[in-house]
Amino acid sequence: MKGFNHVTIRVSDLTASLAFYCGILGMELVHQGRTDAYLEWGAAWICLLERKQLQPMPGEEAYGVDHVALSIENSGFDAAVERLKQAAVPIVRGPIERGGGRVVNFLDPDGTQLEWNTGSLAGRMKVWN
């Protein structure tokens, strides 16, 4: 294995999700199809896959993705958190110092938990070991 490649997230409304991921989070739209979109943010990419027929899953009782953590520079962290607040994005944890970095966890329009994290795995291991 070489490292992280991408995450595919099922969404109920592609238009609303694009407004969130591109408009609020600042990801770049690379391709938009009828029911899918590919977004890039730094070295990471995300596929949004519209599935209108799915019923929302109960959050923590369900198996599947717990959250998706995305790297963010410490210098832009406070402004990014403020942007979430201004857009009334639900924040479920933080902002806090955790595992050698600053983190904030928040929800996309379908309730998928996302995290911005300024730390690294090496930094986290120093704190946790």
Z-matrix of the N, CA and C atoms (Angstrom, degrees):
N
C 1 1.451
C 2 1.519 1 108.92
N 3 1.346 2 115.10 1 146.34
C 4 1.457 3 120.21 2 -179.16
C 5 1.516 4 112.55 3 -107.60
N 6 1.357 5 118.64 4 -22.55
C 7 1.456 6 119.97 5 -179.49
C 8 1.502 7 112.02 6 146.98
N 9 1.291 8 115.81 7 -172.50
C 10 1.462 9 122.88 8 -178.44
C 11 1.526 10 110.23 9 -63.25
N 12 1.328 11 116.59 10 137.78
C 13 1.457 12 120.79 11 178.96
C 14 1.513 13 110.73 12 -112.15
N 15 1.343 14 117.73 13 -65.19
C 16 1.456 15 119.62 14 178.58
C 17 1.527 16 110.44 15 -162.07
N 18 1.325 17 115.68 16 169.79
C 19 1.450 18 123.80 17 174.65
C 20 1.521 19 107.16 18 -125.77
N 21 1.332 20 117.02 19 135.61
C 22 1.461 21 121.57 20 172.57
C 23 1.521 22 107.51 21 -107.02
N 24 1.316 23 116.01 22 127.54
C 25 1.458 24 121.72 23 -177.58
C 26 1.522 25 108.75 24 -118.92
N 27 1.341 26 116.02 25 124.60
C 28 1.467 27 120.14 26 174.86
C 29 1.519 28 108.84 27 -75.82
N 30 1.335 29 116.03 28 131.55
C 31 1.464 30 121.67 29 -179.32
C 32 1.519 31 109.43 30 -127.84
N 33 1.332 32 116.78 31 155.72
C 34 1.459 33 120.69 32 -179.72
C 35 1.519 34 112.94 33 -88.10
N 36 1.341 35 117.44 34 -26.01
C 37 1.463 36 121.24 35 -176.21
C 38 1.529 37 107.89 36 -142.42
N 39 1.328 38 116.09 37 104.84
C 40 1.463 39 120.70 38 -175.59
C 41 1.526 40 111.83 39 -60.95
N 42 1.319 41 117.67 40 -40.15
C 43 1.469 42 120.69 41 -179.42
C 44 1.523 43 111.35 42 -62.16
N 45 1.327 44 117.10 43 -46.60
C 46 1.472 45 120.97 44 179.31
C 47 1.526 46 110.54 45 -64.92
N 48 1.325 47 116.43 46 -40.04
C 49 1.458 48 119.74 47 -179.91
C 50 1.522 49 111.71 48 -67.22
N 51 1.336 50 117.79 49 -38.59
C 52 1.466 51 120.45 50 176.52
C 53 1.522 52 110.89 51 -63.86
N 54 1.323 53 117.12 52 -39.66
C 55 1.464 54 120.08 53 177.15
C 56 1.522 55 110.46 54 -60.31
N 57 1.325 56 116.48 55 -38.50
C 58 1.461 57 121.03 56 179.39
C 59 1.526 58 111.78 57 -72.25
N 60 1.331 59 116.66 58 -56.74
C 61 1.464 60 120.61 59 -174.08
C 62 1.533 61 112.58 60 -67.56
N 63 1.315 62 118.04 61 -38.02
C 64 1.476 63 120.65 62 178.99
C 65 1.524 64 111.13 63 -88.10
N 66 1.325 65 116.73 64 -49.30
C 67 1.459 66 120.65 65 -174.72
C 68 1.509 67 114.47 66 -70.56
N 69 1.335 68 117.51 67 -43.49
C 70 1.465 69 120.77 68 -176.43
C 71 1.525 70 111.89 69 -93.90
N 72 1.348 71 116.75 70 -45.56
C 73 1.464 72 119.32 71 -177.43
C 74 1.522 73 113.56 72 -85.17
N 75 1.321 74 118.01 73 -16.53
C 76 1.461 75 121.42 74 175.75
C 77 1.519 76 115.30 75 81.48
N 78 1.329 77 117.68 76 21.31
C 79 1.467 78 119.55 77 176.23
C 80 1.519 79 109.72 78 -75.37
N 81 1.321 80 115.85 79 155.40
C 82 1.464 81 121.07 80 -178.18
C 83 1.522 82 110.22 81 -98.71
N 84 1.336 83 115.69 82 127.00
C 85 1.464 84 120.92 83 176.50
C 86 1.521 85 108.42 84 -74.75
N 87 1.337 86 116.32 85 120.84
C 88 1.457 87 122.43 86 179.88
C 89 1.523 88 110.26 87 -99.31
N 90 1.332 89 116.71 88 -38.16
C 91 1.472 90 121.95 89 -179.08
C 92 1.521 91 108.51 90 -153.33
N 93 1.327 92 115.64 91 138.04
C 94 1.460 93 120.42 92 172.25
C 95 1.516 94 109.10 93 -128.99
N 96 1.319 95 115.71 94 121.47
C 97 1.447 96 122.25 95 174.34
C 98 1.521 97 110.04 96 -100.94
N 99 1.311 98 115.82 97 -165.31
C 100 1.464 99 120.39 98 -179.98
C 101 1.524 100 111.34 99 -67.69
N 102 1.337 101 117.64 100 -41.84
C 103 1.466 102 121.13 101 -177.71
C 104 1.523 103 113.01 102 -128.86
N 105 1.326 104 117.09 103 13.72
C 106 1.453 105 119.05 104 178.88
C 107 1.520 106 110.66 105 -143.99
N 108 1.317 107 114.66 106 160.02
C 109 1.464 108 120.73 107 176.36
C 110 1.518 109 107.92 108 -148.92
N 111 1.318 110 115.60 109 143.89
C 112 1.461 111 121.95 110 177.80
C 113 1.520 112 108.20 111 -115.30
N 114 1.338 113 114.33 112 126.91
C 115 1.449 114 121.44 113 -175.42
C 116 1.522 115 109.27 114 -122.22
N 117 1.328 116 115.28 115 147.90
C 118 1.454 117 120.41 116 179.67
C 119 1.519 118 108.31 117 -123.78
N 120 1.334 119 113.85 118 142.14
C 121 1.456 120 120.44 119 176.82
C 122 1.508 121 106.59 120 -147.16
N 123 1.311 122 117.31 121 102.07
C 124 1.453 123 121.16 122 -174.37
C 125 1.519 124 109.43 123 64.30
N 126 1.327 125 117.46 124 -129.29
C 127 1.458 126 121.52 125 179.96
C 128 1.524 127 112.28 126 -88.53
N 129 1.321 128 117.67 127 -6.72
C 130 1.472 129 121.82 128 -178.32
C 131 1.520 130 110.59 129 -94.61
N 132 1.347 131 115.82 130 152.72
C 133 1.455 132 119.98 131 172.10
C 134 1.507 133 109.29 132 -137.79
N 135 1.313 134 113.64 133 151.87
C 136 1.460 135 122.12 134 -175.55
C 137 1.516 136 108.37 135 -131.21
N 138 1.318 137 115.85 136 139.81
C 139 1.461 138 121.76 137 171.81
C 140 1.520 139 107.62 138 -107.54
N 141 1.316 140 116.27 139 127.33
C 142 1.461 141 121.47 140 171.84
C 143 1.521 142 106.98 141 -100.74
N 144 1.314 143 116.74 142 128.85
C 145 1.458 144 122.47 143 -175.46
C 146 1.520 145 108.91 144 -123.43
N 147 1.336 146 116.58 145 109.90
C 148 1.462 147 120.70 146 -176.97
C 149 1.527 148 110.83 147 -74.69
N 150 1.324 149 115.29 148 127.35
C 151 1.464 150 122.76 149 177.49
C 152 1.525 151 107.51 150 -137.43
N 153 1.318 152 116.83 151 84.13
C 154 1.465 153 121.64 152 -175.76
C 155 1.519 154 113.12 153 -62.06
N 156 1.346 155 118.45 154 -28.67
C 157 1.451 156 121.27 155 -174.44
C 158 1.529 157 113.99 156 -78.10
N 159 1.325 158 119.31 157 -12.78
C 160 1.453 159 121.15 158 -178.25
C 161 1.514 160 111.29 159 -71.43
N 162 1.293 161 116.34 160 144.57
C 163 1.458 162 122.51 161 172.80
C 164 1.520 163 107.79 162 -94.01
N 165 1.328 164 117.65 163 142.45
C 166 1.466 165 118.51 164 178.01
C 167 1.521 166 110.66 165 -58.85
N 168 1.328 167 115.37 166 140.95
C 169 1.467 168 120.98 167 178.56
C 170 1.516 169 108.94 168 -91.27
N 171 1.322 170 116.97 169 145.15
C 172 1.470 171 118.07 170 174.97
C 173 1.520 172 109.59 171 -64.09
N 174 1.317 173 116.17 172 123.28
C 175 1.450 174 123.31 173 -172.02
C 176 1.507 175 118.45 174 -39.19
N 177 1.292 176 119.40 175 -84.64
C 178 1.444 177 121.83 176 -168.72
C 179 1.519 178 113.44 177 -82.70
N 180 1.327 179 119.62 178 -11.89
C 181 1.454 180 120.76 179 178.77
C 182 1.524 181 112.04 180 -84.58
N 183 1.320 182 116.98 181 -9.18
C 184 1.467 183 120.94 182 -174.45
C 185 1.522 184 110.67 183 -97.73
N 186 1.348 185 115.82 184 149.07
C 187 1.455 186 120.85 185 170.65
C 188 1.516 187 108.39 186 -79.89
N 189 1.310 188 117.54 187 159.61
C 190 1.455 189 121.49 188 179.48
C 191 1.513 190 110.41 189 127.71
N 192 1.295 191 116.82 190 -155.52
C 193 1.468 192 122.02 191 -178.09
C 194 1.522 193 109.43 192 -67.97
N 195 1.337 194 116.84 193 125.60
C 196 1.463 195 121.14 194 174.78
C 197 1.523 196 109.44 195 -80.93
N 198 1.335 197 116.02 196 -52.51
C 199 1.458 198 121.41 197 174.21
C 200 1.517 199 108.27 198 -163.21
N 201 1.317 200 115.39 199 163.41
C 202 1.459 201 122.44 200 177.34
C 203 1.523 202 106.50 201 -117.26
N 204 1.336 203 116.09 202 120.57
C 205 1.459 204 120.65 203 -179.29
C 206 1.528 205 109.45 204 -100.45
N 207 1.306 206 115.20 205 131.62
C 208 1.460 207 122.92 206 -178.75
C 209 1.524 208 109.03 207 -119.68
N 210 1.318 209 116.47 208 135.16
C 211 1.462 210 121.03 209 -179.93
C 212 1.517 211 110.52 210 -71.26
N 213 1.316 212 114.66 211 143.57
C 214 1.463 213 121.70 212 175.96
C 215 1.530 214 107.25 213 -143.42
N 216 1.311 215 116.89 214 144.99
C 217 1.464 216 121.09 215 178.41
C 218 1.523 217 109.58 216 -69.79
N 219 1.318 218 116.00 217 141.04
C 220 1.460 219 120.72 218 179.03
C 221 1.526 220 111.37 219 -58.77
N 222 1.329 221 116.93 220 -35.81
C 223 1.468 222 120.77 221 -177.49
C 224 1.535 223 112.63 222 -64.43
N 225 1.319 224 118.26 223 -25.20
C 226 1.458 225 121.05 224 179.63
C 227 1.515 226 114.37 225 -104.29
N 228 1.334 227 117.07 226 2.25
C 229 1.457 228 121.69 227 -173.72
C 230 1.530 229 112.66 228 -61.47
N 231 1.326 230 117.87 229 -52.07
C 232 1.466 231 120.93 230 -176.67
C 233 1.529 232 111.88 231 -60.56
N 234 1.325 233 116.96 232 -42.42
C 235 1.472 234 120.37 233 179.05
C 236 1.524 235 110.32 234 -65.61
N 237 1.332 236 117.60 235 -37.22
C 238 1.463 237 120.95 236 179.00
C 239 1.522 238 110.96 237 -65.86
N 240 1.333 239 117.25 238 -42.24
C 241 1.467 240 121.16 239 177.77
C 242 1.527 241 109.65 240 -63.24
N 243 1.310 242 116.82 241 -41.66
C 244 1.473 243 120.34 242 178.66
C 245 1.528 244 110.59 243 -62.29
N 246 1.318 245 116.96 244 -38.31
C 247 1.470 246 120.85 245 177.72
C 248 1.532 247 110.89 246 -62.48
N 249 1.330 248 116.92 247 -40.83
C 250 1.468 249 120.16 248 175.53
C 251 1.527 250 110.82 249 -60.20
N 252 1.319 251 116.22 250 -46.07
C 253 1.467 252 120.71 251 -179.48
C 254 1.523 253 111.39 252 -62.67
N 255 1.329 254 117.18 253 -44.29
C 256 1.462 255 121.46 254 179.93
C 257 1.531 256 111.43 255 -62.33
N 258 1.321 257 116.87 256 -32.01
C 259 1.469 258 121.44 257 179.93
C 260 1.533 259 112.14 258 -89.16
N 261 1.331 260 117.22 259 5.53
C 262 1.466 261 123.39 260 179.75
C 263 1.534 262 112.31 261 58.21
N 264 1.327 263 116.28 262 35.21
C 265 1.461 264 121.24 263 176.10
C 266 1.531 265 107.60 264 -75.42
N 267 1.338 266 118.24 265 130.20
C 268 1.466 267 119.65 266 179.72
C 269 1.532 268 111.87 267 -64.36
N 270 1.316 269 116.46 268 121.64
C 271 1.457 270 122.72 269 176.31
C 272 1.524 271 107.03 270 -99.76
N 273 1.340 272 116.58 271 124.22
C 274 1.457 273 120.34 272 -175.39
C 275 1.529 274 113.52 273 -103.50
N 276 1.336 275 117.84 274 -14.56
C 277 1.461 276 121.40 275 175.14
C 278 1.513 277 108.97 276 -159.82
N 279 1.319 278 114.88 277 132.03
C 280 1.447 279 120.02 278 173.51
C 281 1.515 280 113.89 279 92.22
N 282 1.301 281 113.06 280 -168.46
C 283 1.455 282 129.06 281 7.44
C 284 1.535 283 111.46 282 -71.17
N 285 1.351 284 114.39 283 140.15
C 286 1.456 285 121.79 284 -179.48
C 287 1.529 286 109.48 285 -142.05
N 288 1.337 287 114.63 286 164.83
C 289 1.463 288 122.05 287 169.59
C 290 1.520 289 105.86 288 -88.74
N 291 1.347 290 117.24 289 127.68
C 292 1.458 291 119.86 290 -178.12
C 293 1.524 292 109.68 291 -154.06
N 294 1.307 293 116.04 292 126.81
C 295 1.457 294 120.40 293 173.68
C 296 1.515 295 114.60 294 61.32
N 297 1.309 296 117.49 295 32.98
C 298 1.456 297 120.25 296 177.74
C 299 1.513 298 115.25 297 86.99
N 300 1.319 299 117.42 298 13.97
C 301 1.463 300 121.27 299 178.41
C 302 1.517 301 111.03 300 -154.59
N 303 1.289 302 115.26 301 176.93
C 304 1.467 303 121.40 302 176.07
C 305 1.520 304 107.56 303 -99.38
N 306 1.318 305 116.72 304 135.98
C 307 1.462 306 121.19 305 -178.12
C 308 1.518 307 110.74 306 -135.22
N 309 1.320 308 113.97 307 151.87
C 310 1.460 309 122.18 308 169.55
C 311 1.529 310 106.36 309 -143.59
N 312 1.328 311 115.85 310 133.36
C 313 1.465 312 121.21 311 178.43
C 314 1.519 313 108.68 312 -110.63
N 315 1.349 314 115.78 313 136.69
C 316 1.460 315 121.06 314 -175.49
C 317 1.523 316 109.29 315 -147.97
N 318 1.330 317 116.21 316 169.71
C 319 1.460 318 121.45 317 -175.19
C 320 1.515 319 112.02 318 -111.66
N 321 1.342 320 115.70 319 141.42
C 322 1.464 321 120.53 320 171.90
C 323 1.529 322 108.50 321 -81.76
N 324 1.340 323 119.53 322 179.07
C 325 1.466 324 120.61 323 -176.39
C 326 1.531 325 115.09 324 -59.83
N 327 1.339 326 118.90 325 -21.92
C 328 1.465 327 121.58 326 178.28
C 329 1.521 328 112.93 327 -99.40
N 330 1.324 329 117.68 328 5.57
C 331 1.452 330 121.06 329 178.37
C 332 1.518 331 114.53 330 88.49
N 333 1.336 332 118.74 331 8.35
C 334 1.465 333 121.05 332 174.60
C 335 1.522 334 108.36 333 -70.22
N 336 1.329 335 116.02 334 127.96
C 337 1.458 336 119.73 335 -178.15
C 338 1.524 337 110.31 336 -82.65
N 339 1.328 338 115.28 337 126.39
C 340 1.462 339 123.87 338 177.27
C 341 1.520 340 108.42 339 -115.67
N 342 1.314 341 115.90 340 155.94
C 343 1.457 342 120.75 341 178.47
C 344 1.516 343 109.43 342 -136.15
N 345 1.321 344 116.49 343 135.12
C 346 1.455 345 121.34 344 167.03
C 347 1.512 346 106.44 345 -98.13
N 348 1.332 347 116.92 346 133.32
C 349 1.452 348 121.63 347 -174.26
C 350 1.529 349 108.83 348 -137.73
N 351 1.326 350 115.74 349 128.56
C 352 1.468 351 120.10 350 179.54
C 353 1.526 352 112.07 351 -91.31
N 354 1.322 353 117.68 352 -7.06
C 355 1.457 354 121.67 353 -174.74
C 356 1.517 355 113.87 354 -89.54
N 357 1.321 356 113.76 355 -173.67
C 358 1.465 357 122.05 356 178.25
C 359 1.522 358 108.08 357 -134.09
N 360 1.322 359 116.44 358 165.08
C 361 1.459 360 120.54 359 177.12
C 362 1.529 361 110.28 360 -62.78
N 363 1.321 362 117.04 361 -41.92
C 364 1.460 363 120.25 362 178.89
C 365 1.537 364 110.88 363 -60.62
N 366 1.308 365 116.64 364 -43.00
C 367 1.459 366 121.04 365 177.41
C 368 1.522 367 112.60 366 -63.50
N 369 1.340 368 116.52 367 -39.64
C 370 1.450 369 120.76 368 179.11
C 371 1.530 370 110.74 369 -66.01
N 372 1.321 371 117.14 370 -41.04
C 373 1.459 372 120.08 371 -178.74
C 374 1.527 373 112.01 372 -65.41
N 375 1.323 374 117.48 373 -31.36
C 376 1.460 375 120.95 374 176.36
C 377 1.529 376 110.47 375 -63.65
N 378 1.319 377 115.94 376 -37.78
C 379 1.463 378 121.34 377 -177.88
C 380 1.530 379 111.24 378 -79.78
N 381 1.326 380 118.15 379 -35.98
C 382 1.462 381 122.00 380 -171.68
C 383 1.525 382 112.54 381 -89.21
N 384 1.332 383 118.43 382 -19.70
C 385 1.472 384 120.28 383 -179.09
C 386 1.511 385 111.49 384 -90.91
